[in-house]
């Protein structure tokens, strides 16, 4: 009986903490269905009194963020695939191509992870300018390919892979490409899912660096588009129902993605992926 009471108290406490984290998102979601006056009326109410479908349709038309949303999905999807490919190959070389030089190269790469991201903006900008990749989504994706976190995560996960599988594949005549594809990838699927999910969210939500290198408004990502919508005509948030709706449209794809992919993320955590030192 005491165990049940203790367990019930724990669940109640966790539910209260969860509600504190979820409440701002609920306020934003339900605010999208309220009128501007209803948002500011006191006492504040979480749920809308009534939903005006005509006003909601007009707000959906006014919130013109769909082009920015497409740009973010393009950068996130293509960038994530390329980062997984490049980082996976580099981590494979570090772990399975035994060489002192590879360990030194990895150490140098890892040191760069300690640098603040802002210090790389100027050299990255100069490099992209010389390659004529400024103000291009392809240039933005190219600048993200050197992902130290993904390399480190994959290295730690690959180190847990038994060399017996790799040696057996070599005996069967498999080259490094086939070993990486048919041996390493299946045995580290959770690591690839975890890095892919984290990387996509990072690229989708990126703001500072895209704001520096993207000048054409039609190429803005969703975070830039949301800010542009917020300050358009110097309004600075006069119509809060539209701002709530725009924020909901911005964050909803990420929330859906997290819900769909949570089992792979939890599998990676439960398997203690990438925590071998």
C-alpha positions in Angstrom: 0.0 0.0 0.0 2.8 2.4 0.9 4.5 1.6 -2.4 1.3 2.5 -4.3 0.9 5.8 -2.4 4.6 6.6 -3.0 4.2 5.8 -6.7 1.0 7.9 -7.0 2.7 10.9 -5.4 5.6 10.5 -7.9 3.2 10.5 -10.8 1.3 13.5 -9.5 4.6 15.4 -9.1 5.8 14.4 -12.6 2.4 15.5 -14.0 2.7 18.9 -12.4 6.2 19.4 -13.6 5.2 18.3 -17.1 2.3 20.7 -17.1 4.7 23.6 -16.3 6.7 22.8 -19.4 3.7 22.2 -21.6 1.7 25.2 -20.5 3.4 27.8 -22.7 2.8 25.6 -25.7 -0.9 25.1 -24.8 -1.3 28.9 -24.3 0.2 29.5 -27.7 -1.9 26.7 -29.3 -5.2 27.9 -27.9 -4.3 31.5 -28.4 -4.3 30.8 -32.1 -8.1 30.2 -31.9 -8.8 33.4 -29.9 -9.5 36.9 -31.1 -7.0 39.6 -30.3 -9.2 41.1 -27.6 -9.9 37.7 -26.0 -6.2 37.2 -25.5 -5.8 40.3 -23.5 -9.0 40.2 -21.5 -8.8 39.6 -17.7 -9.1 37.3 -16.0 -7.0 35.3 -18.5 -8.5 32.0 -19.7 -6.6 29.2 -21.3 -9.4 27.9 -23.6 -11.2 30.1 -26.1 -14.8 30.9 -25.4 -15.8 30.3 -29.0 -13.9 29.5 -32.2 -14.6 31.8 -35.2 -13.7 29.7 -38.2 -14.0 32.6 -40.6 -11.5 34.6 -38.6 -9.2 31.6 -38.3 -9.3 31.1 -42.1 -8.5 34.8 -42.6 -5.6 34.5 -40.1 -4.3 31.4 -41.9 -4.3 33.4 -45.2 -2.6 36.3 -43.5 0.1 34.2 -41.9 2.2 33.7 -45.1 5.0 31.6 -43.7 4.6 28.5 -46.0 7.5 29.4 -48.3 9.8 29.9 -45.3 8.5 26.6 -43.9 9.5 24.9 -47.1 13.0 26.4 -47.0 13.5 25.1 -43.5 12.3 21.6 -44.4 14.6 21.6 -47.4 17.7 22.7 -45.4 16.8 20.4 -42.5 16.2 17.3 -44.6 19.0 17.6 -47.1 21.5 18.9 -44.5 20.6 16.1 -42.1 21.2 13.4 -44.8 24.5 14.8 -45.9 25.7 15.3 -42.3 24.8 11.7 -41.4 26.7 10.6 -44.5 29.9 12.7 -44.0 30.0 12.3 -40.2 29.4 8.5 -40.4 32.2 8.0 -42.9 34.6 10.1 -40.9 33.8 8.4 -37.6 34.2 5.0 -39.4 37.6 6.0 -40.5 38.6 7.1 -37.0 37.4 3.9 -35.3 38.2 1.2 -37.8 41.2 2.5 -39.8 43.7 2.1 -37.0 46.3 4.8 -37.3 47.9 7.3 -34.9 47.3 10.0 -37.5 43.6 9.3 -37.4 43.5 9.7 -33.6 45.4 13.0 -34.0 43.0 14.3 -36.6 40.1 13.4 -34.4 41.7 15.2 -31.5 42.1 18.3 -33.6 38.4 18.1 -34.8 37.3 17.6 -31.2 39.2 20.7 -30.1 37.2 22.8 -32.6 34.0 21.8 -30.7 35.2 23.9 -27.8 35.2 27.1 -29.9 32.2 29.4 -29.7 30.1 29.2 -32.9 30.3 32.9 -33.4 34.0 32.9 -33.9 33.6 30.8 -37.1 31.1 33.2 -38.7 33.7 35.5 -40.3 36.0 32.8 -41.8 32.9 30.8 -42.9 31.5 33.9 -44.6 34.7 34.6 -46.4 35.0 31.0 -47.6 31.4 30.9 -48.9 31.9 34.3 -50.6 35.0 32.9 -52.5 32.9 29.9 -53.5 30.1 32.1 -54.6 27.7 30.4 -52.2 26.4 33.4 -50.2 22.7 34.0 -50.2 22.1 30.4 -51.4 20.4 27.5 -49.5 23.0 25.2 -50.9 25.7 27.3 -49.3 23.9 27.2 -46.0 23.8 23.4 -46.2 27.4 23.2 -47.2 28.4 25.3 -44.2 26.7 22.9 -41.8 28.4 19.7 -43.1 31.3 19.9 -40.6 29.3 18.7 -37.6 31.7 17.8 -34.7 28.9 16.6 -32.4 27.7 14.1 -35.0 31.3 12.8 -35.5 31.9 12.5 -31.7 28.5 10.7 -31.2 29.1 8.2 -34.0 32.7 7.5 -32.9 31.5 6.7 -29.4 28.7 4.5 -30.7 31.0 2.7 -33.3 33.5 1.9 -30.6 30.9 -0.4 -29.0 30.6 -2.4 -32.2 32.3 -5.8 -31.9 35.3 -6.1 -34.3 34.2 -9.8 -35.0 31.4 -8.5 -37.3 33.8 -6.2 -39.1 36.5 -9.0 -39.5 33.8 -11.5 -40.7 32.7 -9.0 -43.4 36.3 -8.5 -44.5 36.8 -12.2 -44.8 33.7 -12.4 -47.0 35.4 -9.8 -49.3 33.4 -6.7 -48.2 35.1 -3.3 -48.7 34.8 -0.4 -46.4 31.7 1.0 -48.1 29.8 -2.3 -47.7 30.9 -2.8 -44.1 29.7 0.7 -43.2 26.4 0.2 -45.0 25.6 -3.5 -44.1 27.4 -3.9 -40.7 27.9 -0.6 -38.9 24.7 1.1 -39.9 22.3 -1.7 -38.8 24.2 -2.2 -35.5 24.1 1.6 -34.8 20.6 2.4 -36.1 19.6 4.1 -32.9 22.6 6.4 -33.0 21.8 7.5 -36.6 18.2 8.2 -35.6 19.2 10.2 -32.6 21.8 12.3 -34.5 19.4 12.7 -37.4 16.6 14.0 -35.2 18.8 16.4 -33.2 20.5 17.6 -36.4 17.2 18.2 -38.2 15.8 20.2 -35.3 19.0 22.3 -35.1 19.0 23.1 -38.8 15.2 23.8 -38.9 15.4 26.2 -35.9 18.7 27.9 -36.9 18.5 31.7 -36.9 21.8 33.6 -36.3 24.0 32.1 -39.1 21.2 32.1 -41.8 20.4 35.7 -40.9 24.0 36.6 -41.7 24.5 34.8 -45.0 20.9 34.9 -46.4 19.9 38.3 -47.7 17.0 37.5 -50.1 13.7 37.3 -48.2 12.3 34.5 -50.3 15.2 32.3 -49.1 14.6 32.9 -45.4 14.2 30.0 -43.0 11.1 29.8 -40.8 12.8 31.4 -37.8 13.7 34.5 -39.9 10.2 34.5 -41.5 8.6 34.4 -38.1 10.6 37.4 -37.0 9.8 39.2 -40.3 6.1 38.6 -39.7 6.4 39.8 -36.1 7.9 43.2 -37.1 6.2 43.7 -40.5 5.0 47.3 -41.0 6.6 48.2 -37.7 3.7 46.5 -35.9 5.8 44.6 -33.3 3.1 42.2 -32.4 -0.1 44.2 -32.6 -2.2 41.2 -33.8 -1.4 38.5 -31.2 -3.9 36.0 -32.5 -2.0 35.9 -35.8 1.4 35.7 -34.0 0.1 32.8 -31.9 -1.0 31.1 -35.0 2.3 31.7 -36.8 4.2 30.4 -33.8 2.0 27.3 -33.8 2.6 26.7 -37.5 6.3 27.1 -36.9 6.7 24.7 -34.0 4.1 22.1 -34.9 6.2 20.1 -37.4 9.0 19.7 -34.8 6.5 18.5 -32.2 5.0 16.0 -34.6 8.5 14.8 -35.6 9.5 14.3 -31.9 6.3 12.3 -31.2 6.8 10.1 -34.2 10.6 9.5 -33.6 10.5 9.3 -29.8 10.8 5.5 -29.7 14.1 5.6 -31.6 15.4 8.4 -29.4 14.4 6.5 -26.3 16.0 3.4 -27.7 19.3 5.2 -28.1 19.1 6.5 -24.6 18.2 3.1 -23.1 21.0 1.4 -25.0 23.4 4.0 -23.6 24.5 4.9 -27.1 27.6 7.1 -27.4 28.5 7.3 -23.8 31.7 5.1 -23.8 34.8 7.0 -22.7 
